[in-house]
Amino acid sequence: MTTLAGKLLIAMPDMEDPRFAGSVIYICDHSDEGTMGLIVNRPFPDIAFRKLLAQMGISYGDACQDIGVHFGGPVEKVRGFVLHTLDYTADKGTLQVDDDIGMTATQDVLQALAEGTGPATSLLALGYTGWGPGQLEEELADNGWLTGPANQAILFGTDHAGKWAAALALLGISPVALSQSGGRA
């Protein structure tokens, strides 16, 4: 099985599930047991990172790194996952996705960000996307998604509305060239 970890899933234009329409998902884990990813182009406009820290009882000062808070997916929506560069790793709990990117779901990364000692580049996702064994492969075969390479500009950039088109551009595809319905040759 070829792993999709470290790749992007790009929703096709005819994606019927509104939770995923127009989504760009970074795949953090992909194995025979299933797939886990984080949506990287759906920020919560009214959730501030510092307010979230305060609600969790994590104190912060002027050195606090203010990062974006995103809707990571519909599974475990109250659980946080920090997607970040690998200049930071937790003693326990950092999943190294590829050579440059990791994901940490333990509170120590939030404390490090609050203290200004966290990863240089990161985002906080509330919830995640998940597929059971073989489920994502079926959706790919049914032309629900495209897969492509990831880069830090797409993962951590602030042009959230443009990430879908930027992910397609990495594949050499113009959004206007995509059909509203897939087919098989």
C-alpha positions as a Markdown table, in Angstrom:
| # | Residue | x | y | z |
|---|---|---|---|---|
| 1 | Met | 0.0 | 0.0 | 0.0 |
| 2 | Thr | 1.4 | 3.4 | -1.0 |
| 3 | Thr | 0.9 | 5.9 | 1.8 |
| 4 | Leu | -0.8 | 9.2 | 1.2 |
| 5 | Ala | 0.7 | 10.7 | 4.4 |
| 6 | Gly | 2.2 | 14.1 | 3.6 |
| 7 | Lys | -0.1 | 14.6 | 0.6 |
| 8 | Leu | -3.0 | 16.9 | 0.0 |
| 9 | Leu | -6.6 | 15.7 | -0.7 |
| 10 | Ile | -8.3 | 18.2 | -2.9 |
| 11 | Ala | -12.1 | 18.0 | -3.1 |
| 12 | Met | -13.5 | 17.7 | -6.6 |
| 13 | Pro | -16.0 | 20.4 | -7.6 |
| 14 | Asp | -19.0 | 18.1 | -7.4 |
| 15 | Met | -18.3 | 17.1 | -3.7 |
| 16 | Glu | -21.8 | 16.6 | -2.3 |
| 17 | Asp | -20.9 | 16.6 | 1.4 |
| 18 | Pro | -21.0 | 20.3 | 2.5 |
| 19 | Arg | -18.4 | 19.6 | 5.2 |
| 20 | Phe | -15.8 | 18.9 | 2.5 |
| 21 | Ala | -16.9 | 20.9 | -0.5 |
| 22 | Gly | -13.9 | 23.0 | -1.6 |
| 23 | Ser | -11.7 | 21.5 | 1.1 |
| 24 | Val | -8.0 | 21.0 | 1.0 |
| 25 | Ile | -7.0 | 18.3 | 3.5 |
| 26 | Tyr | -3.5 | 17.5 | 4.6 |
| 27 | Ile | -3.1 | 13.7 | 5.2 |
| 28 | Cys | -1.3 | 13.1 | 8.5 |
| 29 | Asp | -1.7 | 9.3 | 8.7 |
| 30 | His | -2.6 | 6.7 | 6.1 |
| 31 | Ser | -2.4 | 3.0 | 6.6 |
| 32 | Asp | -4.4 | -0.3 | 6.3 |
| 33 | Glu | -6.2 | 0.8 | 9.5 |
| 34 | Gly | -7.5 | 4.0 | 8.0 |
| 35 | Thr | -6.7 | 7.6 | 7.2 |
| 36 | Met | -6.5 | 10.8 | 9.3 |
| 37 | Gly | -6.2 | 14.4 | 8.0 |
| 38 | Leu | -6.7 | 18.0 | 8.8 |
| 39 | Ile | -8.6 | 20.6 | 6.7 |
| 40 | Val | -6.2 | 23.5 | 6.1 |
| 41 | Asn | -8.4 | 26.0 | 4.4 |
| 42 | Arg | -11.3 | 26.5 | 6.8 |
| 43 | Pro | -10.3 | 29.0 | 9.5 |
| 44 | Phe | -12.7 | 29.9 | 12.3 |
| 45 | Pro | -13.0 | 33.6 | 11.9 |
| 46 | Asp | -14.3 | 34.2 | 15.4 |
| 47 | Ile | -12.1 | 31.9 | 17.5 |
| 48 | Ala | -8.8 | 33.6 | 18.6 |
| 49 | Phe | -6.0 | 31.4 | 19.7 |
| 50 | Arg | -5.3 | 33.4 | 22.9 |
| 51 | Lys | -8.9 | 33.3 | 23.9 |
| 52 | Leu | -8.8 | 29.5 | 23.5 |
| 53 | Leu | -5.7 | 29.3 | 25.6 |
| 54 | Ala | -7.4 | 31.3 | 28.3 |
| 55 | Gln | -10.5 | 29.1 | 28.2 |
| 56 | Met | -8.1 | 26.1 | 28.7 |
| 57 | Gly | -6.4 | 27.7 | 31.7 |
| 58 | Ile | -3.1 | 28.1 | 29.8 |
| 59 | Ser | -1.4 | 31.4 | 30.7 |
| 60 | Tyr | 0.4 | 33.3 | 28.0 |
| 61 | Gly | 2.5 | 36.5 | 27.7 |
| 62 | Asp | 3.8 | 38.8 | 25.1 |
| 63 | Ala | 5.9 | 36.0 | 23.6 |
| 64 | Cys | 2.8 | 34.0 | 22.8 |
| 65 | Gln | 2.7 | 32.9 | 19.2 |
| 66 | Asp | -0.7 | 33.8 | 17.7 |
| 67 | Ile | -1.7 | 31.1 | 15.3 |
| 68 | Gly | -4.8 | 30.4 | 13.3 |
| 69 | Val | -7.6 | 28.2 | 14.5 |
| 70 | His | -9.2 | 26.0 | 11.9 |
| 71 | Phe | -12.0 | 23.6 | 11.4 |
| 72 | Gly | -9.9 | 20.4 | 11.0 |
| 73 | Gly | -12.9 | 18.1 | 10.3 |
| 74 | Pro | -16.1 | 16.7 | 11.7 |
| 75 | Val | -14.5 | 14.0 | 14.0 |
| 76 | Glu | -13.8 | 15.0 | 17.6 |
| 77 | Lys | -14.5 | 18.7 | 17.0 |
| 78 | Val | -13.5 | 19.7 | 20.5 |
| 79 | Arg | -10.1 | 18.1 | 20.3 |
| 80 | Gly | -7.1 | 20.1 | 19.1 |
| 81 | Phe | -4.4 | 19.1 | 16.7 |
| 82 | Val | -1.4 | 21.3 | 16.0 |
| 83 | Leu | 0.1 | 20.9 | 12.5 |
| 84 | His | 3.6 | 22.4 | 12.5 |
| 85 | Thr | 7.1 | 22.5 | 11.2 |
| 86 | Leu | 9.5 | 20.0 | 12.7 |
| 87 | Asp | 11.6 | 22.7 | 14.5 |
| 88 | Tyr | 9.5 | 21.6 | 17.4 |
| 89 | Thr | 8.7 | 18.1 | 18.6 |
| 90 | Ala | 7.1 | 17.0 | 21.9 |
| 91 | Asp | 8.8 | 14.3 | 24.0 |
| 92 | Lys | 5.7 | 12.2 | 23.4 |
| 93 | Gly | 2.9 | 12.8 | 21.0 |
| 94 | Thr | 4.5 | 14.3 | 17.9 |
| 95 | Leu | 3.7 | 12.4 | 14.7 |
| 96 | Gln | 6.3 | 13.1 | 12.1 |
| 97 | Val | 4.3 | 13.2 | 8.9 |
| 98 | Asp | 7.1 | 13.9 | 6.5 |
| 99 | Asp | 10.6 | 15.4 | 6.5 |
| 100 | Asp | 9.3 | 18.9 | 7.3 |
| 101 | Ile | 5.9 | 18.6 | 9.0 |
| 102 | Gly | 4.6 | 17.1 | 12.2 |
| 103 | Met | 1.4 | 17.0 | 14.1 |
| 104 | Thr | 1.1 | 17.2 | 17.9 |
| 105 | Ala | -2.1 | 16.6 | 19.8 |
| 106 | Thr | -0.9 | 17.0 | 23.3 |
| 107 | Gln | -1.2 | 20.1 | 25.5 |
| 108 | Asp | 2.5 | 20.7 | 25.7 |
| 109 | Val | 2.6 | 22.1 | 22.2 |
| 110 | Leu | -0.1 | 24.7 | 23.2 |
| 111 | Gln | 2.0 | 25.6 | 26.3 |
| 112 | Ala | 5.1 | 26.0 | 24.2 |
| 113 | Leu | 3.2 | 28.2 | 21.8 |
| 114 | Ala | 1.9 | 30.3 | 24.7 |
| 115 | Glu | 5.5 | 30.7 | 26.0 |
| 116 | Gly | 6.8 | 31.6 | 22.5 |
| 117 | Thr | 8.9 | 28.4 | 22.3 |
| 118 | Gly | 6.7 | 26.4 | 20.0 |
| 119 | Pro | 7.2 | 25.7 | 16.3 |
| 120 | Ala | 8.0 | 28.6 | 14.1 |
| 121 | Thr | 5.1 | 27.8 | 11.8 |
| 122 | Ser | 1.9 | 26.1 | 12.8 |
| 123 | Leu | -1.9 | 26.0 | 12.9 |
| 124 | Leu | -4.4 | 24.6 | 15.4 |
| 125 | Ala | -7.2 | 22.4 | 14.0 |
| 126 | Leu | -10.2 | 21.6 | 16.0 |
| 127 | Gly | -11.4 | 18.2 | 14.9 |
| 128 | Tyr | -10.1 | 16.0 | 12.1 |
| 129 | Thr | -11.2 | 14.1 | 9.1 |
| 130 | Gly | -11.1 | 10.3 | 9.2 |
| 131 | Trp | -11.8 | 7.4 | 7.0 |
| 132 | Gly | -12.0 | 3.7 | 7.9 |
| 133 | Pro | -10.0 | 1.0 | 6.2 |
| 134 | Gly | -10.4 | 1.3 | 2.5 |
| 135 | Gln | -12.9 | 4.1 | 2.7 |
| 136 | Leu | -10.7 | 6.8 | 1.3 |
| 137 | Glu | -9.5 | 4.5 | -1.5 |
| 138 | Glu | -13.1 | 4.0 | -2.5 |
| 139 | Glu | -13.8 | 7.8 | -2.6 |
| 140 | Leu | -10.6 | 8.3 | -4.7 |
| 141 | Ala | -11.8 | 5.6 | -7.1 |
| 142 | Asp | -15.2 | 7.3 | -7.3 |
| 143 | Asn | -13.4 | 10.6 | -8.3 |
| 144 | Gly | -14.4 | 12.4 | -5.1 |
| 145 | Trp | -10.9 | 13.7 | -4.5 |
| 146 | Leu | -7.6 | 14.5 | -6.2 |
| 147 | Thr | -4.3 | 13.9 | -4.4 |
| 148 | Gly | -1.3 | 16.0 | -4.8 |
| 149 | Pro | 1.9 | 17.3 | -3.2 |
| 150 | Ala | 1.8 | 19.6 | -0.2 |
| 151 | Asn | 3.9 | 22.7 | 0.5 |
| 152 | Gln | 4.1 | 25.1 | 3.5 |
| 153 | Ala | 2.5 | 28.0 | 1.6 |
| 154 | Ile | -0.7 | 25.9 | 1.2 |
| 155 | Leu | -0.6 | 24.4 | 4.7 |
| 156 | Phe | 0.2 | 27.5 | 6.7 |
| 157 | Gly | -0.6 | 30.4 | 4.3 |
| 158 | Thr | -3.3 | 32.9 | 5.1 |
| 159 | Asp | -5.0 | 33.0 | 1.7 |
| 160 | His | -7.5 | 30.4 | 2.7 |
| 161 | Ala | -9.9 | 31.1 | -0.1 |
| 162 | Gly | -7.1 | 30.6 | -2.6 |
| 163 | Lys | -5.7 | 27.3 | -1.2 |
| 164 | Trp | -8.0 | 25.1 | -3.2 |
| 165 | Ala | -6.9 | 26.7 | -6.5 |
| 166 | Ala | -3.2 | 26.7 | -5.3 |
| 167 | Ala | -3.4 | 23.0 | -4.5 |
| 168 | Leu | -4.7 | 22.3 | -8.0 |
| 169 | Ala | -2.0 | 24.5 | -9.5 |
| 170 | Leu | 0.6 | 22.3 | -7.9 |
| 171 | Leu | -0.9 | 19.5 | -10.1 |
| 172 | Gly | -0.9 | 21.8 | -13.2 |
| 173 | Ile | -4.7 | 21.9 | -13.2 |
| 174 | Ser | -6.8 | 25.0 | -13.6 |
| 175 | Pro | -10.0 | 25.0 | -11.6 |
| 176 | Val | -12.0 | 25.9 | -14.7 |
| 177 | Ala | -10.7 | 22.8 | -16.4 |
| 178 | Leu | -12.3 | 20.5 | -13.9 |
| 179 | Ser | -15.7 | 19.0 | -14.8 |
| 180 | Gln | -18.5 | 19.0 | -12.3 |
| 181 | Ser | -18.8 | 15.3 | -12.6 |
| 182 | Gly | -16.0 | 12.7 | -12.9 |
| 183 | Gly | -15.9 | 9.8 | -15.3 |
| 184 | Arg | -13.7 | 6.9 | -16.2 |
| 185 | Ala | -11.9 | 6.4 | -19.5 |
